[in-house]
């Protein structure tokens, strides 16, 4: 799914808002989505007549007043209610009405990674823990970097580290 695709997601909402309401959401888990922006509300194009700060505040009230969660169904959450969730970055918006945001990656921890003698094993130099290699694409990327290199990583709760670099593949 790309940022240009649309998907209908089943959720429980007040019947007063069921007339052409378009939200932009980001999937957090199987049944949880973060509402990041609103395009239309009851056939009114909110995006064209408000800046991001106004839409952000509108969404906060909208979710409290019109959306409710029934266990076992989809849960919509406002961005301000997302605590203790690791994110790769955030969107930056101007104060202009109808302006689109652009994504900025968080700086993350730049760490020095050292390849070990065992294939696909890497340790974080100066820190405790090992870098996770979740798939073949990541493995190939890390092998191309050499014996020691610097990259952006974050530490997980179990002491391991997760790579946060954009990996491009050739077709």
Secondary structure, 3 states (H helix, E strand, C coil): CCCCCCCCCCCCECHHHCCCCEEEEEEEECCEEEEEEEEEECCEECHHHCCHHHHHHHHHHHHHHHECCCCCCCEEEEHHHCCCCCCCEEEECCCCCCCCCEEEECCCEEEEEEECCCCCCEEECCCCCEECCCCHHHHHHHHCCCCEEEEEEEECCCCCEEECCCCCCCC
